[in-house]
Amino acid sequence: MTPRRLLVKVCGITRQVDAEACVRHGADLVGFIFHPASPRFIEPGNAAQIDTGRALRVGVFVEQDAAEVRDIMDRARLDYAQLAGEHDPQCCRAVGPGRVIRVFRPQRHADVAGLAAEMAQYAQCMTMALLDAGTAGGGHGRTLDFAALSTLRAPVPWLLAGGLSPRTLPEALRLVAPDGFDLNSGLESAPGIKDETLVREAIRLIRTFDETNDPRADAPRGSGGCIG
Ligand SMILES: O=C(O)c1ccccc1N[C@@H]1O[C@H](COP(=O)(O)O)[C@@H](O)[C@H]1O
């Protein structure tokens, strides 16, 4: 059986040079943030100009409805919509289940069973889930309780997000078994500006884990599913 490879998404891209560094060092997905209040906000037309090579393109949305999300997906040439607001299953279906990465907030739940129950309600209308720290928004740079997530069985592949960096990744890799990681402010020298040294080191840690440290290398990770 072929060992599974963790997905790596680097979010908050605003510059061509950063997209190229992410792809060069092995990112699978790059993210653009379309939340106007974010310091990482990028206009859809500017995102469209950024060439991401073989990496798939994700847009992050907080307050937009399905029609706005679909419009920006077209204009910015996106593969996936990361829905980080109060987007309900009907909205996810309107965007297109095969294109939705729905964000969930473990800190809204008393335990992992409550989180899994909420995720189950979206199982048929998302292709992937993303777990982030805090109770709203994103890009806070705060980590989740990794140990608390160690028992999660998700209905679809899922990404761990929230404050991940070369400093916090080793513990996340040791304690949690997602299908991939979403990296953002932990790889920056300033909001929206990636530090290539941090990008390289973070992806190196994940790829080293892929190759050497996963005792379950022949077994499915996380949900056991895959995207793409
Ligand atoms: O980064 C932002 O500014 C942002 C704004 C609004 C919604 C989501 C945002 N970013 C997402 O937040 C998570 C975690 O980021 P961090 O590692 O804690 O900085 C990540 O999924 C980003 O896509």
The ligand as an ORCA input file, in Angstrom:
! r2SCAN-3c Opt
* xyz 0 1
  O      -5.475     35.034      8.157
  C      -6.445     35.786      8.206
  O      -6.280     37.027      8.282
  C      -7.825     35.241      8.206
  C      -8.889     36.127      8.271
  C     -10.184     35.659      8.247
  C     -10.445     34.315      8.166
  C      -9.398     33.405      8.108
  C      -8.091     33.843      8.136
  N      -7.029     32.949      8.099
  C      -7.148     31.539      8.334
  O      -6.966     31.291      9.717
  C      -6.436     30.006      9.890
  C      -5.355     29.987     10.955
  O      -4.418     30.995     10.764
  P      -3.155     31.162     11.747
  O      -2.216     30.044     11.414
  O      -3.647     31.054     13.146
  O      -2.596     32.476     11.410
  C      -5.969     29.533      8.543
  O      -6.897     28.556      8.132
  C      -6.099     30.718      7.636
  O      -6.570     30.271      6.414
*
